[in-house]
Amino acid sequence: MFKRLILLAAAAFAPLACLSAAQTADWPAAKPLTLIVPVSAGGNVDTTARLVAQKLGDRLKQSIIVENIAGAGGVVGVGKAIHAAADGYTVVMGFDGPISVAHLINPAVKYDAEHKLAPVGLVSTAPVVMVARPGLAVNSVQDMLALARQEPGRLTYATSGVGTVHHLAAEVMQEQAGVQLTHVPYRGGAQIANDVMGGQVDLGMLVTTSATPLIQHGKLRALGVTSASRVGSLPQVPALGETPDLKGFDLNTWTGLFVPTGTPASVIARLNEELNAVLKMPDVIARLQEGGATPGEGTPASFADFLKKEQATYAHIVDSAHITQD
């Protein structure tokens, strides 16, 4: 009796297994892939995603449609990706905020990206750069810290939002140096550069990929970058860790590719293989490095390890600085 039930169950699931195998065998020929980008068009995450989509599509010999789904700092787009079919035809360009930070600061974020999305590969890392308004009487991070100690809370700094890595980096800096600044959160980073240049805010925390051209052309004055060492596109800008009070400072933004959990392992492996090939292309390396970014590399497993370490760092900062998002 039990043997007959087992045989019947096996027979029932056999067509599903065959269908899954057939779908995997056809991938990616059956239809174009969709790359969800959880931000509006035009920003650094979007431009990186479009570069990767073009090159990855060429290698897969299949079109990749970029779909911008913005909202709530990336949460809306990531949520859409989580609920997509796990068939290899939906990929998401994730980044630090909606993947690793949002659920730590906002109880309304119900998804668990760690378990609902499978990592494919790290695309890039890039530091945040601190810029100062014209007329602010500081020429270095050390000068800025000295001024902040004289008048706690007077200096203002802008970030692209509560809980962004830009914000977390500033909180770590304040804690490590023992100073107090006043946070001015913006909805995204586009307006920050203009307001720093216009003197509406004292300091701005911007990702290097968007700020580098403005710094190179003398429109923004950079004080330091948050990476462990200087970046090639801004060799004159010190790393924050070069300042005695901030030794060991190292906190960067990142982007990476993910697919819904349950996507066939063979598909993830192929995507990772082709992504690594894309990130070794000289023109891709040049494009990323121009903005101060470093191309990623590695396996899905190494990306998962990277994410766990970043998550632990973010959780510590959020807890220590009591960061919440209403």
N, C-alpha and C positions, 0 to 999 in steps of 0.2 A: 504493500500500500504506500509506504513512505517512498520507495524507489520510484513508483509510478508518479507520485506528486513531484518529485525532484525532476523527473524527465519532462513532465508537463511544464514546470516552471522554466526549465532550460529552453524548451521549445518556444515558450512565450517571449522570452527575452532575446532569442536568437535574431529575429528581424531587426530589433533595435540595435544590437551590436553590429550587425551587417551594415545598417544604415549609417551608424557612426563611423565605421571604418571606411565606408564609401565616401562620406563627406570629407574625412581627413585626407583620403587619397586624392580627391578632387581639389583640395585646397592648394593654392589660392585661385584656381582657374575659374571657379563657378561664378564669381561675381566680384565687383570692386570691394575693397576694404574701406571701412570708415574709421578715420582717426578723430576721436573726440578731443577737442581742445577746450578746456573748461574756463576759458577767458575770452574776452573780446578780441577781435582781429587787431593786429598792429603792435601789440606788446612783445616783450622779449620771449615769453613762452610761446606765443603764436608764431613768431618768425622762426624760432628754432624748430617748432613742430612742422612748419611748411617746408623747411629745408630737408628735414628727415623724411617727410612724406614723399617728396619728389625723388630723392635718392633711393629710398627703400622700395618705392613702387617700381623704379627702373630695374632694380635687382630681382624683384619678385615677378617682373613682367606682368604686372597687374596695376590698375589704377587704384589710387588711395584718395578718397574724398575727405577733405578736411571739413569738419563740422564744428563751428564755434558754438558752445553752449555755456554762456557766461551766467554768473549770478552767485551771490553769497561767497565771494572770494574763491570760486572754483568748486564749491560744494555741490551746486546744481549739476554741473557737467559730470563730476565724478559719480554722483548718485545715478545719473542716467547710464553711465558705463557699467556700473555694478549690476544693473538690472537688464543689461543687454544679453543676447544669446551668446553662450560660451562656445561659439563655433569657429573662432579664429578670424571672423570678419569684422569684429569691433575691437579697436585698440584705443587706449586713452593716453594722452600725454599728461601724466601726473606731475605734480610738483609739491614741494614741501608743505605748503599751507593746507590744502584740502585733503592731502593724503595723511600727513603725520601730526598736524597741529590742531586742526579744526575741532576734532572730537574732544580734545583736552580742555578747550576753553568755552565751548558752546554746547550746552546740554541738548539743544535742538538738533544737533547733528547725530542722527541715529545709526548711520552706517559704520561698519568696522572694516576699513580699507585693508587692514592687514590680512583679514580672512576672506574678504569678498573679492579682492583683486589679486591676481597672480603677477609677480614681477617678471618682466621680460629682460630689461637691461637699463643700466644707468646711461642717460644721454649726455648730461653735462653737469658741471658744478661751476658756480660763479660767486665771487665775494660780493658783499655790499660795500659801497663806498660812501664815506661821510663827506658831505660838501658843506661849505660855509657861505653865508650871504656876503655880498660886497659891504665893506665897511666894518665888519665884525673884527675887532682888534685881536685876532689870533692868527698865528702862522703855522701852528702845528697842533696835534692832538694834545700834547703836553700843555700848550698855552690854553687850549679850550678847557682842559680839566682844572687848571689853575683858576681861570675865570669862574668856572662853575662852583668851585669851592668858596670863592669870595662872596658869591651871591646865589645861594642854593635855590633852585627852581626858577631862576630868571630866564636862563637860556631855554629856548624852545627847539624841539626837533620834530620833523615831519617824517612819517612813514606811510606806506601804502595801506595801512590798516592794523587794527589790533590783532595780535597773534601772528603776524607775518614774521618771517625770519629777520626782516629789517628791524622790526620792533624788538624781537627777542635779542638781537645783537646789541641794540642800544641798552636794553635792560641788563645784560651781562656786563657791558662796559661800565655802567653806573655802579653796579654792585661791586665789581672788581676794584674800581678806582675810588669808591666811596664818595660819589658825587650824586647830585640830584638835578635832573633836567625835567622839563615839562613836555609831555608827549602830545603831539597834534596829529591824530590819525586822519588820513585822507581815504577816499574811496578809490584806490588804485594810485599808481605812481605818476601818471601823466602830468598832473598839475604841480607836483612838488618842485620840479626843476624850475618852472616859471616863477613860483612863489619864493624860492630861495634867491633866484636872480633878482627878483623884485623887492626883496627885503621884507616880505610878509612873515617870514619865519627865519630863525637864526641858522638852523642846521637842517640838512636833509639826509635821509638814509635811502640811497638808490642802488639798484643792482647795476653792476659795472656794464652789463650789456646795453643798457639804455643811456647811461651817463657818460660813457667813455668819449663819444664824439664831442659832446659839449665841453668836457674837460680838455680834450686835445686842442680844441679851437679857442680856449681861454674864456669860455662863457660861464663855466662853473669852476670854483676853486676847491680842489680836493684836499682833505686833511689826512685821510688814511683809508685803507681797505681792511676788511675783516678776515681775510685769509691769513694763513700762517706765514706766507711770504708775499713779496710784491708780485704783481702780475705784469706780463710782458708788454701789454698794450699801454700800461701806465707806469713805466719803470721809475718815474720821479716821485710817485706817491708811496709813502711808507706803509708798511703793514702796521696795524694797531699794536701788534705784539712787540714792535720795536720801541714803543713807549715803556719806560720802566714800570709804570703802574699797571700795565696790561700785558705783561709777559705771558706767553703761551696762548694768547687769544687766537681763536680759529673757529669761525662759524660761517658757513656758506649756504647759498641757495642751491637747489638742484632741480633737475628735470629727469624724468624717466618714463619708459614705456611700460604699460600694464595691460592685461587682458582680464576679462571676467574669470573668476575661479571656476574650474571645470573645463576650461579650454584644453584640448588635447596636448599632451606633453610634447608630441612631435611637432606641433604647430609652434609652441613656445620656443622649442629648440631652434627651429628654422628662423623664426623672427629674430631671436638673439644672434644667431650666426650672421644673418644679413645686416642687422643693426651694427654689429661690431665691424663688419666690412665697410659700412657707410662711414662710421666714425674714424676710420683710418684713411679715408680719402683726403688727399692734400687740400682740395678746395674747401671741404667741410671743416677740416682742422683750422684752416686760415680764417674762415668765416666766424667760427666760434671764438678763436683766440683774439680776433680783432675787437671783440666786445669784452675781453677779459675772462672769458669762460674757458674751462678745460674739458675736452671731450672725455666722455666716460668710456668704460670698457668692462669686460668681465662676463660672468655667467649669471643666469637667473639666481643661483644660490648666493653668489657673492653680492649681488644687488640686494637680496633679502637680508643678508648680514649687515650691509651698509644701512639699510632702513631701520633695523633694530637698534643700531647704535645711535642713529640720528633721533629716533623716537625717544630713547632714554634721555638724551641731551635736552630735547625740547620739553619733556615732562618735568625734568629738574628745574629748568628755567621758569616754566609756567607756575610751578608750585612755589618756587622761591620768591618770584615777583608778584604772586597772587593775581595773575592775569586772567581775566574773564571777559567774555563777549556777551553783551546783553542781546 
